[in-house]
Amino acid sequence: PVMGHKRAFGTDTVPGCYDDFEHADLIILVGSNTAWCHPVLFQRIKKHKENNPQLKIVVIDPRHTQTCDIADLFLSVKPGSDAFLFNGLLHYLKDCDALDWAYIEQHVEGFAATLQAAKDNTGSIPKTAAACELSEADVAEFFRLFAKTPKVVTVFSQGINQSASGTDKCNAIINCHLATGRIGQPGMGPFSMT
């Protein structure tokens, strides 16, 4: 995540804290069997879900693991396709008018080129679903959840960070948070768990 953070923020900074888990209304776990690899944090997330039935949890991982026990939606992505999924999400957020243009104008550089790259990379739910080997319905549900839920924490771990294209995957996740202004506030942000 170091290079992804440096590319996005100019420094290796995680723009969130563990307390964000208890403030989130949507937690996305990407490339992590959190139940086994981060059991204390998994128990914290599980307890938050028990105390807040409105909380939605999405698990994105090629493998069905114990972490899926708390998932409302499990996306068994094709290995290595995470960047396609989040680029597709970025394009979807633009199409459904879920971007925070004031935040982008004030805090983001190079957004037009990033948005065009995301469109060229996937461009639609069917193309995203095909690239990730997922059902269109599941991709649409994930995109809809992200778009309609302001307090989103996306937790990513070794499945992203240790990938050969980990920097691009990390930035694809961060880009969705930057584009919606869901960063640096309680219950919001991309969170690299290492």
C-alpha positions in Angstrom: 0.0 0.0 0.0 3.0 2.3 0.5 3.3 3.2 -3.2 -0.5 3.5 -3.6 -0.7 5.9 -0.7 2.2 7.9 -2.0 0.7 8.1 -5.4 -2.7 9.2 -4.0 -1.6 11.4 -1.1 2.1 12.2 -1.6 2.9 10.2 1.6 2.4 6.8 3.1 -0.6 7.9 5.2 -3.6 5.7 6.1 -6.5 8.2 6.0 -8.5 6.6 8.7 -8.5 4.8 12.1 -9.9 1.7 13.7 -12.8 3.8 15.3 -14.1 4.3 11.8 -15.3 0.7 11.8 -17.9 1.5 14.5 -19.1 4.6 12.6 -19.5 3.0 9.1 -22.8 1.9 7.6 -21.0 -0.1 4.9 -17.7 -2.1 5.4 -16.1 -3.6 2.4 -13.4 -6.2 3.0 -11.2 -6.7 0.0 -8.5 -9.4 -0.4 -8.6 -10.4 3.2 -9.6 -13.4 5.2 -10.1 -11.0 8.1 -11.5 -13.7 10.4 -8.2 -15.6 10.3 -5.6 -13.0 9.6 -6.9 -10.1 11.7 -9.1 -11.9 14.3 -9.3 -9.0 16.8 -10.4 -6.6 14.1 -12.9 -9.2 12.7 -14.5 -9.5 16.1 -14.7 -5.7 16.3 -16.5 -5.6 13.0 -18.7 -8.5 13.9 -19.7 -6.9 17.2 -20.5 -3.7 15.3 -22.8 -5.6 12.9 -24.5 -7.3 15.9 -25.2 -3.9 17.5 -26.2 -2.2 14.2 -28.3 -4.4 12.0 -28.4 -1.6 9.4 -24.6 -2.2 8.8 -23.9 -3.9 5.5 -20.8 -5.9 4.9 -19.4 -6.8 1.5 -16.6 -9.4 1.1 -14.6 -9.3 -2.1 -12.2 -12.3 -2.4 -11.7 -15.1 -4.8 -12.1 -17.5 -1.9 -15.1 -18.2 0.3 -13.6 -18.0 3.8 -14.9 -17.7 7.3 -15.0 -13.9 6.8 -18.0 -14.5 4.6 -20.0 -15.6 7.6 -20.8 -11.9 8.4 -21.2 -10.8 4.7 -24.4 -9.5 3.3 -22.9 -9.8 -0.2 -19.9 -12.0 -1.2 -18.2 -11.2 -4.5 -16.0 -14.1 -5.6 -13.9 -12.1 -8.0 -11.6 -13.6 -10.6 -8.1 -13.5 -9.1 -6.4 -10.3 -10.0 -9.5 -8.4 -11.2 -10.0 -6.1 -8.2 -8.9 -3.0 -10.1 -11.5 -3.7 -12.8 -14.2 -3.9 -10.1 -13.3 -0.6 -8.5 -12.7 1.2 -11.9 -16.2 0.0 -12.8 -17.5 1.4 -9.6 -15.9 4.7 -10.2 -17.5 4.9 -13.7 -20.9 3.9 -12.2 -20.6 6.6 -9.5 -20.1 9.2 -12.2 -23.1 7.9 -14.2 -25.5 7.9 -11.2 -24.4 11.4 -10.1 -22.8 10.2 -6.8 -19.6 12.1 -7.1 -18.7 15.0 -4.7 -17.7 17.6 -7.3 -17.0 20.2 -4.6 -14.6 17.8 -2.9 -13.0 16.8 -6.2 -12.5 20.5 -7.2 -10.9 21.4 -3.9 -8.8 18.3 -3.1 -8.2 16.1 -6.2 -5.9 16.5 -9.2 -6.0 14.6 -12.5 -9.6 13.4 -12.0 -10.8 13.8 -15.6 -8.0 11.5 -16.8 -8.7 9.0 -14.0 -12.4 9.0 -14.9 -11.6 8.4 -18.6 -9.2 5.6 -17.7 -11.9 3.9 -15.6 -14.4 4.3 -18.4 -11.9 2.8 -20.9 -11.1 0.0 -18.5 -14.6 -1.3 -17.8 -17.3 1.3 -18.7 -20.4 -0.6 -17.7 -21.8 -3.2 -15.3 -21.8 -6.0 -17.9 -18.2 -5.3 -18.8 -17.2 -5.1 -15.2 -19.0 -8.3 -14.4 -17.4 -10.1 -17.3 -13.9 -8.9 -16.4 -14.4 -10.1 -12.7 -16.4 -13.2 -13.6 -19.3 -12.1 -11.4 -23.0 -11.9 -12.0 -24.3 -8.6 -13.3 -26.8 -8.6 -10.5 -24.1 -8.9 -7.8 -22.0 -6.1 -9.4 -25.0 -3.9 -9.6 -25.9 -4.5 -6.0 -22.4 -3.7 -4.8 -22.3 -0.5 -6.9 -25.7 0.5 -5.6 -24.7 -0.1 -1.9 -21.6 2.0 -2.3 -23.4 4.8 -4.2 -26.2 5.2 -1.6 -24.2 4.8 1.6 -22.2 7.9 2.7 -20.3 6.2 5.5 -18.2 3.6 3.7 -14.9 2.0 4.9 -13.1 -0.1 2.4 -10.6 -2.4 4.2 -8.0 -4.0 2.0 -5.2 -6.3 2.9 -2.6 -8.7 1.5 -4.7 -9.9 -1.4 -4.4 -6.3 -2.7 -1.2 -5.1 -1.2 1.0 -8.1 -2.2 -0.4 -8.4 -5.7 1.9 -7.7 -8.7 -0.5 -4.9 -9.6 -1.2 -3.9 -6.0 -0.4 -0.2 -6.4 -3.0 0.1 -9.2 -5.6 -1.9 -7.1 -4.9 0.3 -4.1 -5.4 3.4 -6.1 -8.6 2.1 -7.8 -10.1 1.7 -4.2 -8.8 5.1 -3.0 -10.1 6.8 -6.2 -13.7 5.8 -5.4 -13.4 7.4 -1.9 -11.7 10.5 -3.2 -14.4 10.9 -6.0 -17.2 10.7 -3.4 -15.4 12.7 -0.7 -15.8 9.7 1.6 -12.4 10.1 3.3 -11.0 11.7 6.4 -14.4 11.8 8.2 -15.7 9.4 10.8 -16.9 6.1 9.3 -15.4 6.8 5.9 -12.2 6.0 4.0 -9.9 3.4 2.4 -8.1 1.5 5.1 -5.1 -0.7 4.4 -4.9 -3.4 7.0 -1.4 -4.9 7.2 
